[in-house]
Amino acid sequence: MPKIACAYIRVSTADQEEYSPDAQIRLLKEYAKNNDMVITDIYQDLGISGRKADKRPEFQTMIGQCKSKDHPYDAILVWKFSRFARNQEESIVYKSLLKKNNVDVISVSEPLPDGFIGELVERIFEWMDEYYSIRLSGEVKRGMTQKALSGGYNGNPPCGYKKEKGPDTIPYIDGAYADMVRMCFHLYVNENKSFADIAYIINAKGYRTRRGRKWESRNIIDMIQNPFYIGKIRWNYTENRARKLSGETIIVDGKHEPLIDLETFNQANQKYKKMSATQNHGKRTILSEKHWLSGMLKCSACGASLAFQRGYNKKKNVEHPHFVCYRHVKGMCECRNSITAAKAEHDVMEGLKDLIGNDTIAYLDPIPAYQPSREHIEKQIESLRSRLNRLREAFLSGIDTIDEYKENKTRIEAEIAKLVTEYYEEQPIAPEPVTPDRIKDVYDFIESSDSMVDRATALREIVDHIVYDKASDTMKFYLK
């Protein structure tokens, strides 16, 4: 009886020593035909590095199938072991996992002898593949650095430019977005518009980022700091990036046409540096604890939360804690719905006081919670008990370790216990309505408590959210 196998194809963008996907598939099919195997599925990760397995979606799907109860494959065929993984640690982990599920990984171009010698040779292949990957990464970076030093550009050009496909093509000005970029610099330098205002203006004109999203203030900040707009190439720039890059940032003359004149660019960056130094712009203050109204106040214009900010009034040399619509800060809401923390606290307490004396509070009927039928619960319990039996069989067969068996068994038994409780549970009692007496209890507690957490917890017992309208200076309470 022929063995059932799947084929795994991986082609990276930087690797020059590899066959095309079609060539790899042809070689794997020839091997299967000559070795009494049938390939039923082909998984392909194209243009993806082999250094990290979690970055390869088809690889993860294939591993998941191999671990499934259907056990569809006896082997995974690859052209070379380097196609399976170029990280020895991950290679060992995944091969061990597959071995527990009786799935072999076979390289059609690197036959291995049987026994201990074969395992040793396989480890040598893995060492060589990882070394090659590290060396290749260094060579690619050196090549890109040299290209940058020569005025070449690595990657996609910023908004306002286009670039044809090809390693040596020169970016050129994009007429559709060039005026937008010039407008952003003009609004910031000459009209003293904030980054949020600029983002809102260009969003209102219908401009979108390359990913089709609305512009945010951080996008404008990145734009005015990018020397590409004055004809420069910047390479290995690490500021504001999650990943760290080794080496110094390179800024050299590029081959492309400038979009912004040098004087305007320098004025924009001098203004930004001055503002950053005096207002600590773009840097978050680490708070010891959030405000008790955080997450409760909503913008009347867009519905977003009013974010709590510590703030600082330089003229008075005092802190200026306040709430402001976070979508406005990002340039995505026209209305600057803001309120000082002191006024917000006062208005909320006054609003609660008004509710205490209000005998005509309007309530919305609560949405009934979903209650599964007993038949449905019985089927779920039966399914989980079947899974327990399969877990036991997997442990007895040596597929799972004792620790894996215990962990999975504990988790499934907890799910069964929860369902059994639901099965015998009576219909839930409707929540107690928010009455003036309950509001008074919460009001008195908040007024007497010094704990931010306790105040927040008490308010959330009776209030779902509060909509603040700056124009009318009103707050609308939505009770639970």
Beta strands, then each sheet from edge to edge (+ up, - down):
strand 1: 3-11
strand 2: 37-46
strand 3: 75-78
strand 4: 104-107
strand 5: 161-162
strand 6: 172-173
strand 7: 232-235
strand 8: 250-253
strand 9: 297-299
strand 10: 306-309
strand 11: 312-313
strand 12: 318-319
strand 13: 322-325
strand 14: 338-340
strand 15: 463-469
strand 16: 474-479
sheet 1: 2+ 1+ 3+ 4+
sheet 2: 5+ 6-
sheet 3: 7+ 8-
sheet 4: 9+ 15+ 16-
sheet 5: 10+ 13- 14+
sheet 6: 11+ 12-
end
